[in-house]
Amino acid sequence: MSACDTCVVRNRAICASLDGDELKALNAIGRHRTLEPGESLMWEGDDSVLVANVIDGVLKLSTGTEDGREQIVGVVYPSDFIGRPFGATTGHGVTALTDARVCVFSRKDFDAFAREHPALEHKLLQRTLAELDRTRRWMLLLGRKSAGEKVASFLLEMSERLAPPGCSTFSEQTLTRFSLPFSRQQVADVLGLTIETVSRQFTRLKADGLIDLPSRREVVILSRDGLAAEAG
């Protein structure tokens, strides 16, 4: 495992609160793992044996319905933390949507380290509360927003969350051109829409001059203010 102080998400991950000696100790219990698209890191209902920091790439959190369908319940990006510290089982599966690199820890080793380092526990609590806020916003999006508002909100979030590490200003923290890590069907699953509705909304936003679609996955935001207004 390479040194933590050279990690590209070092200043945004939960380990940002640690000093040099603490980073060395954390470095000793972790390892890097590379995932290919479609490769799973965790499985729903399994014993919680791993936790991880995302270094690069995008992964989905998913759960299965009673009739065998998959429901995407969340997406994680570089610097996000995944897994269930201090937990017995994993509540959802974790699968790579793109080529990804993660920093993996044994849950028991990580739990012991966290108990000895209050700053890390505090950072983990902050992350948990931020994720709770994001989940509540997502509930609003799914429950109250129209199809057009959902798709516009989704694209704005992608432009922010896919920005490369190290951005320091708001303009740098958002992208105007990016490749979606989702198929149109996956976008529909995430937003609770049909694939036909998603395709119509993409076409409409393009016709309105708010976005351009150079390819099936590539998106160019032409008017961020206009897209924000569309998102409600």
NUVEXDO-142150 format. One record per residue (C-alpha): residue number from 1; residue in one letter; x, y, z. Coordinates in nm, 3 decimals. Layout:
// residues N
<pos->NUM | code->a | u->X | v->Y | w->Z>;
...
END
This chain:
// residues 232
<pos->1 | code->m | u->0.000 | v->0.000 | w->0.000>;
<pos->2 | code->s | u->0.136 | v->0.341 | w->-0.097>;
<pos->3 | code->a | u->0.181 | v->0.610 | w->0.168>;
<pos->4 | code->c | u->-0.135 | v->0.785 | w->0.284>;
<pos->5 | code->d | u->0.022 | v->1.127 | w->0.242>;
<pos->6 | code->t | u->0.041 | v->1.075 | w->-0.137>;
<pos->7 | code->c | u->-0.325 | v->0.971 | w->-0.165>;
<pos->8 | code->v | u->-0.518 | v->1.189 | w->-0.410>;
<pos->9 | code->v | u->-0.823 | v->1.205 | w->-0.180>;
<pos->10 | code->r | u->-0.621 | v->1.246 | w->0.139>;
<pos->11 | code->n | u->-0.758 | v->1.590 | w->0.224>;
<pos->12 | code->r | u->-1.122 | v->1.495 | w->0.164>;
<pos->13 | code->a | u->-1.142 | v->1.146 | w->0.313>;
<pos->14 | code->i | u->-1.218 | v->1.062 | w->0.675>;
<pos->15 | code->c | u->-0.846 | v->1.015 | w->0.746>;
<pos->16 | code->a | u->-0.786 | v->1.389 | w->0.682>;
<pos->17 | code->s | u->-0.806 | v->1.447 | w->1.058>;
<pos->18 | code->l | u->-0.503 | v->1.224 | w->1.133>;
<pos->19 | code->d | u->-0.144 | v->1.337 | w->1.187>;
<pos->20 | code->g | u->0.164 | v->1.174 | w->1.033>;
<pos->21 | code->d | u->0.214 | v->0.905 | w->1.295>;
<pos->22 | code->e | u->-0.155 | v->0.817 | w->1.295>;
<pos->23 | code->l | u->-0.153 | v->0.791 | w->0.917>;
<pos->24 | code->k | u->0.137 | v->0.547 | w->0.936>;
<pos->25 | code->a | u->-0.059 | v->0.333 | w->1.180>;
<pos->26 | code->l | u->-0.365 | v->0.342 | w->0.956>;
<pos->27 | code->n | u->-0.150 | v->0.270 | w->0.652>;
<pos->28 | code->a | u->-0.028 | v->-0.048 | w->0.823>;
<pos->29 | code->i | u->-0.374 | v->-0.203 | w->0.845>;
<pos->30 | code->g | u->-0.500 | v->-0.109 | w->0.498>;
<pos->31 | code->r | u->-0.446 | v->-0.225 | w->0.143>;
<pos->32 | code->h | u->-0.538 | v->-0.104 | w->-0.202>;
<pos->33 | code->r | u->-0.776 | v->-0.298 | w->-0.422>;
<pos->34 | code->t | u->-0.866 | v->-0.239 | w->-0.786>;
<pos->35 | code->l | u->-1.215 | v->-0.316 | w->-0.912>;
<pos->36 | code->e | u->-1.343 | v->-0.357 | w->-1.267>;
<pos->37 | code->p | u->-1.691 | v->-0.241 | w->-1.374>;
<pos->38 | code->g | u->-1.946 | v->-0.490 | w->-1.244>;
<pos->39 | code->e | u->-1.713 | v->-0.632 | w->-0.977>;
<pos->40 | code->s | u->-1.860 | v->-0.640 | w->-0.625>;
<pos->41 | code->l | u->-1.679 | v->-0.542 | w->-0.307>;
<pos->42 | code->m | u->-1.958 | v->-0.617 | w->-0.057>;
<pos->43 | code->w | u->-2.278 | v->-0.821 | w->-0.069>;
<pos->44 | code->e | u->-2.611 | v->-0.741 | w->0.092>;
<pos->45 | code->g | u->-2.678 | v->-0.943 | w->0.407>;
<pos->46 | code->d | u->-2.320 | v->-1.071 | w->0.444>;
<pos->47 | code->d | u->-2.119 | v->-1.030 | w->0.762>;
<pos->48 | code->s | u->-1.964 | v->-0.685 | w->0.779>;
<pos->49 | code->v | u->-1.597 | v->-0.772 | w->0.743>;
<pos->50 | code->l | u->-1.468 | v->-0.479 | w->0.534>;
<pos->51 | code->v | u->-1.483 | v->-0.100 | w->0.523>;
<pos->52 | code->a | u->-1.319 | v->0.116 | w->0.260>;
<pos->53 | code->n | u->-1.234 | v->0.463 | w->0.131>;
<pos->54 | code->v | u->-1.298 | v->0.524 | w->-0.238>;
<pos->55 | code->i | u->-0.984 | v->0.658 | w->-0.405>;
<pos->56 | code->d | u->-1.097 | v->0.662 | w->-0.765>;
<pos->57 | code->g | u->-1.407 | v->0.561 | w->-0.961>;
<pos->58 | code->v | u->-1.780 | v->0.535 | w->-0.891>;
<pos->59 | code->l | u->-1.961 | v->0.252 | w->-0.714>;
<pos->60 | code->k | u->-2.329 | v->0.180 | w->-0.657>;
<pos->61 | code->l | u->-2.507 | v->0.072 | w->-0.341>;
<pos->62 | code->s | u->-2.791 | v->-0.165 | w->-0.420>;
<pos->63 | code->t | u->-3.044 | v->-0.391 | w->-0.255>;
<pos->64 | code->g | u->-3.266 | v->-0.665 | w->-0.389>;
<pos->65 | code->t | u->-3.647 | v->-0.656 | w->-0.389>;
<pos->66 | code->e | u->-3.864 | v->-0.955 | w->-0.303>;
<pos->67 | code->d | u->-3.936 | v->-1.022 | w->-0.670>;
<pos->68 | code->g | u->-3.565 | v->-1.036 | w->-0.756>;
<pos->69 | code->r | u->-3.514 | v->-0.686 | w->-0.897>;
<pos->70 | code->e | u->-3.219 | v->-0.467 | w->-0.807>;
<pos->71 | code->q | u->-3.280 | v->-0.123 | w->-0.659>;
<pos->72 | code->i | u->-2.992 | v->0.125 | w->-0.656>;
<pos->73 | code->v | u->-3.013 | v->0.304 | w->-0.321>;
<pos->74 | code->g | u->-2.700 | v->0.518 | w->-0.340>;
<pos->75 | code->v | u->-2.383 | v->0.606 | w->-0.528>;
<pos->76 | code->v | u->-2.035 | v->0.664 | w->-0.385>;
<pos->77 | code->y | u->-1.755 | v->0.872 | w->-0.533>;
<pos->78 | code->p | u->-1.385 | v->0.941 | w->-0.465>;
<pos->79 | code->s | u->-1.321 | v->1.024 | w->-0.096>;
<pos->80 | code->d | u->-1.649 | v->0.861 | w->0.015>;
<pos->81 | code->f | u->-1.645 | v->0.599 | w->0.289>;
<pos->82 | code->i | u->-1.825 | v->0.268 | w->0.244>;
<pos->83 | code->g | u->-1.904 | v->-0.018 | w->0.478>;
<pos->84 | code->r | u->-2.056 | v->-0.051 | w->0.824>;
<pos->85 | code->p | u->-1.812 | v->0.018 | w->1.109>;
<pos->86 | code->f | u->-1.925 | v->-0.130 | w->1.441>;
<pos->87 | code->g | u->-2.196 | v->-0.323 | w->1.255>;
<pos->88 | code->a | u->-2.275 | v->-0.692 | w->1.223>;
<pos->89 | code->t | u->-2.407 | v->-0.720 | w->0.869>;
<pos->90 | code->t | u->-2.391 | v->-0.528 | w->0.542>;
<pos->91 | code->g | u->-2.719 | v->-0.358 | w->0.454>;
<pos->92 | code->h | u->-2.658 | v->-0.336 | w->0.078>;
<pos->93 | code->g | u->-2.431 | v->-0.459 | w->-0.195>;
<pos->94 | code->v | u->-2.142 | v->-0.245 | w->-0.323>;
<pos->95 | code->t | u->-2.048 | v->-0.284 | w->-0.689>;
<pos->96 | code->a | u->-1.816 | v->-0.084 | w->-0.917>;
<pos->97 | code->l | u->-1.985 | v->0.109 | w->-1.197>;
<pos->98 | code->t | u->-1.650 | v->0.217 | w->-1.344>;
<pos->99 | code->d | u->-1.289 | v->0.113 | w->-1.299>;
<pos->100 | code->a | u->-1.229 | v->0.190 | w->-0.933>;
<pos->101 | code->r | u->-0.961 | v->0.188 | w->-0.665>;
<pos->102 | code->v | u->-1.044 | v->0.156 | w->-0.298>;
<pos->103 | code->c | u->-0.845 | v->0.156 | w->0.024>;
<pos->104 | code->v | u->-0.975 | v->-0.147 | w->0.215>;
<pos->105 | code->f | u->-0.959 | v->-0.220 | w->0.587>;
<pos->106 | code->s | u->-1.068 | v->-0.515 | w->0.794>;
<pos->107 | code->r | u->-1.371 | v->-0.388 | w->0.986>;
<pos->108 | code->k | u->-1.240 | v->-0.523 | w->1.316>;
<pos->109 | code->d | u->-0.901 | v->-0.356 | w->1.266>;
<pos->110 | code->f | u->-1.068 | v->-0.030 | w->1.163>;
<pos->111 | code->d | u->-1.308 | v->-0.040 | w->1.458>;
<pos->112 | code->a | u->-1.018 | v->-0.085 | w->1.699>;
<pos->113 | code->f | u->-0.823 | v->0.198 | w->1.534>;
<pos->114 | code->a | u->-1.126 | v->0.431 | w->1.544>;
<pos->115 | code->r | u->-1.182 | v->0.367 | w->1.915>;
<pos->116 | code->e | u->-0.824 | v->0.478 | w->1.982>;
<pos->117 | code->h | u->-0.848 | v->0.791 | w->1.765>;
<pos->118 | code->p | u->-1.141 | v->1.017 | w->1.860>;
<pos->119 | code->a | u->-1.069 | v->1.257 | w->1.573>;
<pos->120 | code->l | u->-1.135 | v->0.978 | w->1.324>;
<pos->121 | code->e | u->-1.455 | v->0.880 | w->1.505>;
<pos->122 | code->h | u->-1.564 | v->1.246 | w->1.493>;
<pos->123 | code->k | u->-1.493 | v->1.263 | w->1.119>;
<pos->124 | code->l | u->-1.685 | v->0.940 | w->1.068>;
<pos->125 | code->l | u->-1.982 | v->1.086 | w->1.256>;
<pos->126 | code->q | u->-1.970 | v->1.400 | w->1.041>;
<pos->127 | code->r | u->-1.973 | v->1.182 | w->0.728>;
<pos->128 | code->t | u->-2.266 | v->0.982 | w->0.860>;
<pos->129 | code->l | u->-2.469 | v->1.297 | w->0.931>;
<pos->130 | code->a | u->-2.383 | v->1.441 | w->0.588>;
<pos->131 | code->e | u->-2.499 | v->1.117 | w->0.427>;
<pos->132 | code->l | u->-2.821 | v->1.135 | w->0.629>;
<pos->133 | code->d | u->-2.882 | v->1.489 | w->0.500>;
<pos->134 | code->r | u->-2.815 | v->1.372 | w->0.144>;
<pos->135 | code->t | u->-3.056 | v->1.084 | w->0.189>;
<pos->136 | code->r | u->-3.330 | v->1.319 | w->0.311>;
<pos->137 | code->r | u->-3.278 | v->1.541 | w->0.007>;
<pos->138 | code->w | u->-3.297 | v->1.232 | w->-0.210>;
<pos->139 | code->m | u->-3.628 | v->1.135 | w->-0.046>;
<pos->140 | code->l | u->-3.763 | v->1.478 | w->-0.143>;
<pos->141 | code->l | u->-3.641 | v->1.431 | w->-0.498>;
<pos->142 | code->l | u->-3.801 | v->1.088 | w->-0.534>;
<pos->143 | code->g | u->-4.123 | v->1.173 | w->-0.355>;
<pos->144 | code->r | u->-4.210 | v->1.524 | w->-0.466>;
<pos->145 | code->k | u->-4.021 | v->1.630 | w->-0.778>;
<pos->146 | code->s | u->-4.142 | v->1.590 | w->-1.134>;
<pos->147 | code->a | u->-3.955 | v->1.378 | w->-1.388>;
<pos->148 | code->g | u->-3.787 | v->1.686 | w->-1.535>;
<pos->149 | code->e | u->-3.682 | v->1.813 | w->-1.193>;
<pos->150 | code->k | u->-3.543 | v->1.470 | w->-1.104>;
<pos->151 | code->v | u->-3.326 | v->1.443 | w->-1.414>;
<pos->152 | code->a | u->-3.199 | v->1.802 | w->-1.384>;
<pos->153 | code->s | u->-3.115 | v->1.750 | w->-1.013>;
<pos->154 | code->f | u->-2.938 | v->1.427 | w->-1.098>;
<pos->155 | code->l | u->-2.719 | v->1.593 | w->-1.363>;
<pos->156 | code->l | u->-2.626 | v->1.880 | w->-1.131>;
<pos->157 | code->e | u->-2.522 | v->1.635 | w->-0.860>;
<pos->158 | code->m | u->-2.313 | v->1.436 | w->-1.108>;
<pos->159 | code->s | u->-2.133 | v->1.753 | w->-1.219>;
<pos->160 | code->e | u->-2.036 | v->1.822 | w->-0.857>;
<pos->161 | code->r | u->-1.958 | v->1.472 | w->-0.738>;
<pos->162 | code->l | u->-1.748 | v->1.374 | w->-1.042>;
<pos->163 | code->a | u->-1.517 | v->1.678 | w->-1.008>;
<pos->164 | code->p | u->-1.153 | v->1.571 | w->-0.962>;
<pos->165 | code->p | u->-0.982 | v->1.583 | w->-0.619>;
<pos->166 | code->g | u->-0.801 | v->1.899 | w->-0.517>;
<pos->167 | code->c | u->-1.055 | v->2.152 | w->-0.645>;
<pos->168 | code->s | u->-1.053 | v->2.460 | w->-0.424>;
<pos->169 | code->t | u->-1.328 | v->2.688 | w->-0.557>;
<pos->170 | code->f | u->-1.692 | v->2.630 | w->-0.640>;
<pos->171 | code->s | u->-1.632 | v->2.680 | w->-1.012>;
<pos->172 | code->e | u->-1.358 | v->2.418 | w->-0.998>;
<pos->173 | code->q | u->-1.575 | v->2.185 | w->-0.792>;
<pos->174 | code->t | u->-1.829 | v->2.149 | w->-1.073>;
<pos->175 | code->l | u->-1.784 | v->2.004 | w->-1.419>;
<pos->176 | code->t | u->-1.948 | v->2.128 | w->-1.737>;
<pos->177 | code->r | u->-1.853 | v->1.813 | w->-1.931>;
<pos->178 | code->f | u->-1.853 | v->1.461 | w->-1.790>;
<pos->179 | code->s | u->-1.931 | v->1.100 | w->-1.871>;
<pos->180 | code->l | u->-2.215 | v->0.941 | w->-1.678>;
<pos->181 | code->p | u->-2.112 | v->0.620 | w->-1.499>;
<pos->182 | code->f | u->-2.470 | v->0.496 | w->-1.551>;
<pos->183 | code->s | u->-2.666 | v->0.351 | w->-1.838>;
<pos->184 | code->r | u->-3.001 | v->0.517 | w->-1.913>;
<pos->185 | code->q | u->-3.172 | v->0.218 | w->-1.746>;
<pos->186 | code->q | u->-2.964 | v->0.268 | w->-1.430>;
<pos->187 | code->v | u->-3.048 | v->0.640 | w->-1.428>;
<pos->188 | code->a | u->-3.414 | v->0.539 | w->-1.448>;
<pos->189 | code->d | u->-3.371 | v->0.291 | w->-1.161>;
<pos->190 | code->v | u->-3.200 | v->0.550 | w->-0.942>;
<pos->191 | code->l | u->-3.468 | v->0.814 | w->-1.005>;
<pos->192 | code->g | u->-3.771 | v->0.584 | w->-0.992>;
<pos->193 | code->l | u->-3.861 | v->0.653 | w->-1.356>;
<pos->194 | code->t | u->-3.894 | v->0.449 | w->-1.673>;
<pos->195 | code->i | u->-3.613 | v->0.446 | w->-1.928>;
<pos->196 | code->e | u->-3.850 | v->0.604 | w->-2.182>;
<pos->197 | code->t | u->-3.920 | v->0.896 | w->-1.946>;
<pos->198 | code->v | u->-3.549 | v->0.949 | w->-1.879>;
<pos->199 | code->s | u->-3.473 | v->0.951 | w->-2.253>;
<pos->200 | code->r | u->-3.752 | v->1.202 | w->-2.318>;
<pos->201 | code->q | u->-3.624 | v->1.432 | w->-2.045>;
<pos->202 | code->f | u->-3.266 | v->1.419 | w->-2.177>;
<pos->203 | code->t | u->-3.399 | v->1.504 | w->-2.524>;
<pos->204 | code->r | u->-3.609 | v->1.791 | w->-2.388>;
<pos->205 | code->l | u->-3.322 | v->1.941 | w->-2.188>;
<pos->206 | code->k | u->-3.107 | v->1.927 | w->-2.500>;
<pos->207 | code->a | u->-3.379 | v->2.088 | w->-2.713>;
<pos->208 | code->d | u->-3.414 | v->2.366 | w->-2.452>;
<pos->209 | code->g | u->-3.042 | v->2.441 | w->-2.484>;
<pos->210 | code->l | u->-2.958 | v->2.346 | w->-2.124>;
<pos->211 | code->i | u->-2.737 | v->2.047 | w->-2.206>;
<pos->212 | code->d | u->-2.569 | v->1.881 | w->-2.502>;
<pos->213 | code->l | u->-2.532 | v->1.505 | w->-2.549>;
<pos->214 | code->p | u->-2.229 | v->1.432 | w->-2.770>;
<pos->215 | code->s | u->-2.265 | v->1.059 | w->-2.704>;
<pos->216 | code->r | u->-2.485 | v->0.813 | w->-2.514>;
<pos->217 | code->r | u->-2.298 | v->0.867 | w->-2.187>;
<pos->218 | code->e | u->-2.136 | v->1.211 | w->-2.231>;
<pos->219 | code->v | u->-2.313 | v->1.520 | w->-2.099>;
<pos->220 | code->v | u->-2.223 | v->1.886 | w->-2.148>;
<pos->221 | code->i | u->-2.397 | v->2.142 | w->-1.927>;
<pos->222 | code->l | u->-2.456 | v->2.454 | w->-2.139>;
<pos->223 | code->s | u->-2.651 | v->2.654 | w->-1.880>;
<pos->224 | code->r | u->-2.598 | v->2.569 | w->-1.515>;
<pos->225 | code->d | u->-2.840 | v->2.840 | w->-1.400>;
<pos->226 | code->g | u->-3.103 | v->2.713 | w->-1.638>;
<pos->227 | code->l | u->-3.053 | v->2.355 | w->-1.525>;
<pos->228 | code->a | u->-3.073 | v->2.465 | w->-1.161>;
<pos->229 | code->a | u->-3.403 | v->2.641 | w->-1.233>;
<pos->230 | code->e | u->-3.528 | v->2.327 | w->-1.403>;
<pos->231 | code->a | u->-3.429 | v->2.125 | w->-1.094>;
<pos->232 | code->g | u->-3.657 | v->2.340 | w->-0.879>;
END
